[in-house]
Structures are given as structure tokens and as C-alpha cells.
Amino acid sequence: MSDIAVMEPPAGAAPVSADTLTGRDRESQDIDRSLNDPEGPRLVFVLGERGSGRSAFLRATARRQRAAGHVVLSVDCEPGDGRRPYLLALRLAMALEQRRVAPGGQRRGGDPLAGMLAAVEHGDRAAAADALTGALEHAGPTVVLVDDVQYADPSSVELLGVLDMARAAPGVRLVLSLLRPGGAVSRRAVPGGADAAGLPARHPAAHVIELGRLAAADVAVILAGRLPTAPDDALTGLVHRMSRGVPAAVDALLAEWARQGDMRRAGEKALLDIAALLPARPEDNRFTEALCVLGESAATVASALSVLWPLGRAALRLTAGVTGLSPAEVRAGLDELVGAGIVEELPEREGDAARGWTFTVPFTEHVLRERLGPMERGRLAAAAVEELWAAGGEPGDGTAGPAWAARVVAEADAATYLPDRIVEAGRMIDAGRAVAELVAAVGRTSRGAGRSRALRWLEAAGQMAGETATRDRLLLSRALHAAFVADHRSVRGAVEELLQAAAGRGGPDEETVQICLSALVGATSAAGDLQELSRMTEARWWWPLRLPPAAVRLGRALALCSLGRWRAAERVHARSQGQWGAGAAGVLPEVCRGMAELVLGRPERFRRFLAAPEIGLMSEPGRYTVTLAQVQQLLNSGDLRGAEDLLAARGLTVEDMPVHARFQWRRLEGRWDEAMAHLRWLRANGYPVASSLHLHLYPERATVILLARGRIGAARRLIADIRDGLGGTAEPRHLLDRAEADMARMLGDVAEAVRVLRRGLETAWAHGEVFAVDELLAELAVLLADGGDLRGAAACLRRLEEIAARTESGRSRLLWLVTSARLHAVSDADAAGKYLTDAVALARDRGQPFETATTLLAAARLGESPAALLTEAYELFGQVGAPLWRFRTRADMRRARVPVPDQDRATSEGDRLLATLVSEGLTNRRIAAVLGLSPDAVANRLTRLFARTGARSRTELVAAVLRRGAATADW
């Protein structure tokens, strides 16, 4: 027998805050109103589907009622109770017996418990009804909570059906929790008895509370409570879609991911391993366990429907054909599934003839399909494919005409259903048509998340392909798709398989070899395997692949580029001059050589190949590989307009680029939240922060965002992670010196900033590099001028001007203009004004919000009419989400007597910025340096903030301020 919980409230106990459940506020208030109202309903039903959280809801209700001073009795029903007549009635009588106390302390007349025991012994229904009524009549004020009444014995259910709660003593309330009608347990679990699902209909005066499904926002809150970090939008969407907002399904998904190690932590966001979007080989949960009480036919039908349900009513016919069950047995099994709430009928839609059934919780469908054996799943999938192909249409016509589309219900994803089933069917279907269909499906889902699924389709197509040329194309496509979704192992596997297989046939064509080398080096670099990357710079590493000498040199040069050894890479490229064929075969080596020369300050070759006609002769994979390399370099150089123009000319969009390129793109666009989300995804899916010198530009550039948001500690940790990851393999490090100098200057350590900038310049000059040196020179020139070293500042400015003229870089020219204005502000105001005018015009033309805002702020500080410039800069800093720069701009606006818009928002931003700096572990003196205030001013601000929040420590202050709004997960 289950335990019966009885608890008297302590004397003088004061009410405490309500114990509520996520997404159940309205229902919690409803039941509390009903139970607290002396004239409220005496009988309350709590209904919900399996996994809706009825038990948790009752437990939370019990805690609130006890805290409010009420006596609560809890009675639980369990599977198997249905075989013991009057068991629930007896439990209720035993529980109420403990409340049968008269006001004077004496027991009231009669003995309902003895009467119930006798009735149970003799199976006397009338006596049991009298005993239960008597127990309710003689009880003191009590709330009785009965959970899972659907498991109760039929005899007790029948008594509850005719129970007259009007005869219960004042203050006695009965709350019954049971599965919603349509989600009742099978008759097999309650043999021959009354159906508990009918109880609400038999008590029309009772109050009914429905626990519906949770909204996506509620699921996000649940995830945040279950995970050590906040969930990202993609994870929240996936969980809500697979659970349909059923709380127990959310827990089941998280339990599987945790068990299989598929959760990854990236900064302050929880992300999912891309290789395991849904758990493989999941264990049982309460939804699959519900099948255990059903018949074998129902379990067989459920497994078949996990594959076939998208085919609508045809699924039943196909299930019978594959499983050997008769149509009657299939229908009977389906009825049991519907009755148990595992499957539900699709709602009718006008003009939609393909209606059928779907799983109440999609995760149940996934679990059942994953548990099918290969042969069983293959037979079901083959039946589905043949059913769709019977609609007609040419092989590869995956968009499928109306006849094909009509065979898949609207609730299913028709674009992925057919290729997924083809993969599962394998060689049970026509291989030629299967390959054509899979290739067509890959073409339709080539962007975004679809590439992860396409990788599986390509692998299956390669296994079924008969022609060697077709297999080669599929392997190459698979490598490129794997690179897009950061599956580094698959990239290497596909490339090595292709090169080794082709070596025995004389090797693939030159362009294919080049693409393979680029993908192979890129995957090694992206995986952060710098030791392997270093070995790839040696010719002997490539010998097992039996490549021609020119290809070996190209592979070595690409590895050298990824390690930042640009001079060595350029020398290797030069030795390959003329060894590749003309036309398309010569493009990729020239583009790679042009990138090395660009870093060394010679941009001519790189620029020439941005519009080289030979690119039009390349295959689609070749054009994509070249375009990606060129776009990455343009973005690294801060040339967003050039990248936009290049993609438009090649018929591509930013969504066709991999995530690391999209990070740079969104950062330059000023869509910083999206940029940081991309960076977190990279970390969660196999991109170490120091994957290589070529790729560590991406996380290094994130320091600009972190510092602009006051995340100084996070920026320091990021830089340290990159340096530790690089070790002694990659060089040079001057890209990181810019970030370190920014941080030192921000913290008021100008001498350290100057030292780091000089170190960065010395490193760059020693390696003959020009790329990114412009930023070091511009920063150093200003710091030297502010410190009185005008000669040193002028020397930096001359070098900066040379670089701007030599590279014709818009970023370098902008830095030169702004730096020139700062250095001429005192000695030649007219010249400074001209520089500023040109700088503002150039910044606007480049179209990068943060860069434009900083240029406007510099112009306002040096110009004579700052109002409009300051206001525009202030708005742009708000657009990108740079609160530190907004704070500094507000200070300039107040000094210039320019009105600051929305003072309430400004105050809130200031509070959050101050709390963020405190959370980063900064002392008051450090905070003062960052904000440009005195330590006393910072202390005064903190004192006021402590007073407003009531916080007693810096930790409490951070929690009180930052929880007011959604904290930005920067890293």
C-alpha cells in the first residue's frame, strides 16, 4: 500500500511564498482559489495527458496549502491497484480516520474505517459507499489529494462516481488527478472495471482544471533550471518540437542527452552536439513503458507507425503488409494506442484527403524508430518509398508533383521524409533511382541546418552508387558538407577515401585534388590539431596519398598558411608556378598564393582573382571553395562591402557560408548577438578557440564585443585560451597583441598597452607581415602622442600611411584618417577637420555600425559641432549592443549639453554595466579606469545601487541587477 502523507501545520506558522511550477501559474492560482474559498467546490478534478506533470502539480499544491495553514492528505494510486477491489476507498477511509476528531478532542460517533474494512472483506458495495460517505462526514477540515486515479480499482471508481460530496463535513475537499479522457490507461490495466476517465462527466458540479501543454518560453525556463547554463534558441526549439510541451518528455530528452554525453557547454549557453541532434539508442521512458500494458499487436503497430505515419491512412495498409498482421488486428492495435494516449488522430482539414494518425509526443516516435532492427526498419522504409514512387514522377524529382505530395500528411516534413526512408531502405529498393533522389534532396537542403542531414544522405548515396565517377562526386560533396557542419572527422575520411581510391586509377582531375587538399587542411586546422598541421608542412606526410609533386606542394603551402607561416607558404607556392594546367586547374593555387602575398603586403594577385574569368570555368565545388577562401580574407580585412559584392557575383548568400565566416559577417554588420551565438556554436561543435592562426582571428575578434560590453574578465580568459592553445606551433601572435593592448589601455595601464603594441609590431616586422599591422600602428600613435612622444607618433603615422597606400585597404585608410585628425587636432585644426570629414564619409560608405559609431565619436570629440554626431553614435552603439561605449558617449553628451534620450533606459543600462564590471571581478579602482570616473564616483554609484536593490554584498548586487533583464551570453 502506498504511503499516506499527513502533516499538521506548525502552530502560528506564517504563509510562505507559493510553490509554483513553470508554465502552471494560471492553474496554480485556479486550484488555490478553489481550495481557499469556503464556498468553493468540494470536488476538483486535475486532468492532463501522460507526462503533463499532474503529480508534480499536486505536490506543489500540497506544499502551498500546508504553508497556508491547511491540513493536506496525499493518497497515490499505482499500476496494479485495479486488481484489488475497494483498495482506493480503503485508503481514503484510513487517511480520513486520522482527521476524525471532534472539537472537544473526542472521536465522533460511528467507525467508518471499521465499516470499510468489513465491506472490503465481504465485497459489500452498499456498505463501502456508506463507510466512505461516513468518513467524509466525520472528518475535520482537510484537503485530500488523490493522484493517478486512472490506476484505481473499478469498485472504488464506481463509488467515486456516485459520491455525494455535499454530505462531506465543512472544509473537506477532494482533489482527484487522472489522465485526460482519450489518454486513459488500457482496459488491460483495469480489467473489467469502470473507466476513471468518465468521472468528471458524472460530477457536473465539480471544478475541472486542465494541465495543457507548455509554450516554448516555458520549455526554455525548464531547460534553464535543468541545465548548468541557459539554453540557446535552437536547443529550446528542438526540445519543444520533440516534446510538444509535455514536461516529462522534456525531462526524458535531457536525460538521454546527458546519458550519452551529447550536451556541450559553450560560454553561458547550452548547445547540442551537431552529430547527435536526437539521442541514438534511447532507453525506456514513461511514454514507451506505457506500451508494456498493451497487447503485442499494439506494440507492433506503434513501431510500424514510427516509420509510416506520415503516409496518412495508407500507413495502416502498409503496416499490415509488412508486419503480417491482419487489417483487423492493425486497427485493434491502433485503437489501443489512441486509447492509451500514445497516438492521436490528425484533425480533419478541408481538401486534405491524406489524414491519419501521429504520435502524441514526437519523442516517442523517435525512440520506437531507433529501436527497430536494421532489417525491420529497412522493410518498413522500403514500403514507404515504393508507396511514394508509385505516385509517379521522374527519379530525382523530389519536390514531387501534387500526386506525390498528397501522400504525405501536412504535419510531416515531406522534403526529408523520402530521403530519410531511402537511406533506411538501402539496397531493398532500386539503387539508381535512390541515388538520384538523394542527390536531388541534398541540393534542396544545402543551406543551414539541412547540411547535417544531407551528410547522411550523401554517405548512403555513395554506398549505393554503381559508377566510379558518381562515387567520386559524392565523396567530394560529402567532404564539403561535412566541413560546413564542422564534422572534421568526416571531412578527412571522405577526402582520404577519395584520394586513395582514385590513386589506383591515375588519380582524380587537378581541380578535384585541389579541393580535397583545401578541405583536408581546413578540417585539420579547424579541429585544432596543430601538431598534425605542422607535420602536414612536410612532403613525407603526403606521400601515402600518392599525389603528384604540385599537389604535395599545394598541401604543404596550405598547412603553412594555416599556421601563420606566410613567407614559407609563399615560397612553396612560387616553386609550384606553372606546374598546374591552364584554366580552372590554375585558379585555387593562385588564389591561395594571393592570400599569402596579401598578408605580406602585396594585394595585387588576390585582387586580380576576385574577378578572374577562369573562375567561371570551375566546377560548382571548386567555385565554392575559392569563393569561401576569398570571402574569409575579405572579412578578415574588414571589407564587408567587398564580401557582399563577391557573393552576389557568384550567386551565393551569407547563409551559404560556414559558421565561422558568418561570425565575422554578423560582427561587421553590427549584429553582435548573432555573431556571438555563432561563436558559441563553433566552440560547442569542435572548433577550439586556437584552431589555428588562420582561424583564431574569429575568437580574437570577439574580444572587441566582449570589451564593449564590459566583459573584461571574459576577454582576458579568451585571449589566454587562444595563447595556450597555440602553444609554440603557430606564429606570429601580433593579432592577439592588439586585443591585449586594448584591454590594458581600458584598465588604465597605458605603459603596458604601449609595450604590448611595440611587441606586436616587432613580431609582424620580423615575419614581413603587413596584415592587421594598421590597427597596432594607429593605436600606438595615439598613445605615444598622448604621452608626449610626438616623434614616435609621427613615425607610426607615416608607416600607417604607407600601408594604406600600399594595400589600398579601406580599413587602413580609415585608421590613417582618424589617427591623422587626432595628431593634428592641436597643431593644425583645419587639416584635422578635413581628415575627420573624409573619415566620417568613408565610415558611412563602409556600412559597419560599430566602426561608424567610433568614427563619429572621434569626430565629435575633435570637431566643433558634436551634437548630431554624438546622438548618431549613441544610437549606433545601442544598435549593436555596446553599453560601455554608450556610457562613454553619454558622458560626452552631457559635457556638450546634448540631451540624452530615454533617461530611464540610460539609468538601467548604467546599473547593468556597473554590475557587469563588478561580476568580472574588477576593483573599484579598475572600474573607475574603465568608465573614466574617479574611484570616489564609482564608490558613490555602488552605494546608491546597493541602497536601491537592498543587496548586502557584491555578489547579491550582481544577482539583483542582472536578473532584471535577460543577461547577454557573451562567451
Secondary structure as GFF3:
##gff-version 3
##sequence-region A 1 971
A	DSSP	beta_strand	5	7	.	.	.	ID=ss1
A	DSSP	alpha_helix	25	36	.	.	.	ID=ss2
A	DSSP	beta_strand	43	48	.	.	.	ID=ss3
A	DSSP	alpha_helix	54	67	.	.	.	ID=ss4
A	DSSP	beta_strand	72	76	.	.	.	ID=ss5
A	DSSP	three_ten_helix	81	83	.	.	.	ID=ss6
A	DSSP	alpha_helix	87	97	.	.	.	ID=ss7
A	DSSP	alpha_helix	112	122	.	.	.	ID=ss8
A	DSSP	alpha_helix	125	137	.	.	.	ID=ss9
A	DSSP	beta_strand	142	147	.	.	.	ID=ss10
A	DSSP	three_ten_helix	149	151	.	.	.	ID=ss11
A	DSSP	alpha_helix	154	162	.	.	.	ID=ss12
A	DSSP	three_ten_helix	165	167	.	.	.	ID=ss13
A	DSSP	beta_strand	172	179	.	.	.	ID=ss14
A	DSSP	three_ten_helix	196	198	.	.	.	ID=ss15
A	DSSP	alpha_helix	199	202	.	.	.	ID=ss16
A	DSSP	beta_strand	207	211	.	.	.	ID=ss17
A	DSSP	alpha_helix	216	226	.	.	.	ID=ss18
A	DSSP	beta_strand	230	231	.	.	.	ID=ss19
A	DSSP	alpha_helix	233	243	.	.	.	ID=ss20
A	DSSP	alpha_helix	247	260	.	.	.	ID=ss21
A	DSSP	beta_strand	263	266	.	.	.	ID=ss22
A	DSSP	beta_strand	269	272	.	.	.	ID=ss23
A	DSSP	three_ten_helix	274	276	.	.	.	ID=ss24
A	DSSP	alpha_helix	286	289	.	.	.	ID=ss25
A	DSSP	three_ten_helix	290	293	.	.	.	ID=ss26
A	DSSP	alpha_helix	296	308	.	.	.	ID=ss27
A	DSSP	three_ten_helix	309	311	.	.	.	ID=ss28
A	DSSP	alpha_helix	314	323	.	.	.	ID=ss29
A	DSSP	alpha_helix	327	339	.	.	.	ID=ss30
A	DSSP	beta_strand	343	345	.	.	.	ID=ss31
A	DSSP	beta_strand	357	359	.	.	.	ID=ss32
A	DSSP	alpha_helix	362	371	.	.	.	ID=ss33
A	DSSP	alpha_helix	374	389	.	.	.	ID=ss34
A	DSSP	alpha_helix	402	405	.	.	.	ID=ss35
A	DSSP	alpha_helix	414	425	.	.	.	ID=ss36
A	DSSP	three_ten_helix	426	428	.	.	.	ID=ss37
A	DSSP	alpha_helix	431	444	.	.	.	ID=ss38
A	DSSP	alpha_helix	450	464	.	.	.	ID=ss39
A	DSSP	alpha_helix	468	484	.	.	.	ID=ss40
A	DSSP	alpha_helix	488	503	.	.	.	ID=ss41
A	DSSP	alpha_helix	510	526	.	.	.	ID=ss42
A	DSSP	alpha_helix	530	535	.	.	.	ID=ss43
A	DSSP	alpha_helix	539	542	.	.	.	ID=ss44
A	DSSP	three_ten_helix	543	545	.	.	.	ID=ss45
A	DSSP	alpha_helix	549	562	.	.	.	ID=ss46
A	DSSP	alpha_helix	566	575	.	.	.	ID=ss47
A	DSSP	three_ten_helix	583	586	.	.	.	ID=ss48
A	DSSP	alpha_helix	587	599	.	.	.	ID=ss49
A	DSSP	alpha_helix	604	608	.	.	.	ID=ss50
A	DSSP	three_ten_helix	613	617	.	.	.	ID=ss51
A	DSSP	alpha_helix	620	636	.	.	.	ID=ss52
A	DSSP	alpha_helix	640	649	.	.	.	ID=ss53
A	DSSP	three_ten_helix	654	656	.	.	.	ID=ss54
A	DSSP	alpha_helix	659	669	.	.	.	ID=ss55
A	DSSP	alpha_helix	672	684	.	.	.	ID=ss56
A	DSSP	alpha_helix	697	708	.	.	.	ID=ss57
A	DSSP	alpha_helix	712	726	.	.	.	ID=ss58
A	DSSP	alpha_helix	734	746	.	.	.	ID=ss59
A	DSSP	alpha_helix	750	766	.	.	.	ID=ss60
A	DSSP	alpha_helix	773	786	.	.	.	ID=ss61
A	DSSP	alpha_helix	790	807	.	.	.	ID=ss62
A	DSSP	alpha_helix	810	824	.	.	.	ID=ss63
A	DSSP	alpha_helix	829	846	.	.	.	ID=ss64
A	DSSP	alpha_helix	849	862	.	.	.	ID=ss65
A	DSSP	alpha_helix	866	880	.	.	.	ID=ss66
A	DSSP	alpha_helix	883	895	.	.	.	ID=ss67
A	DSSP	alpha_helix	903	919	.	.	.	ID=ss68
A	DSSP	alpha_helix	924	931	.	.	.	ID=ss69
A	DSSP	alpha_helix	935	949	.	.	.	ID=ss70
A	DSSP	alpha_helix	954	962	.	.	.	ID=ss71
###
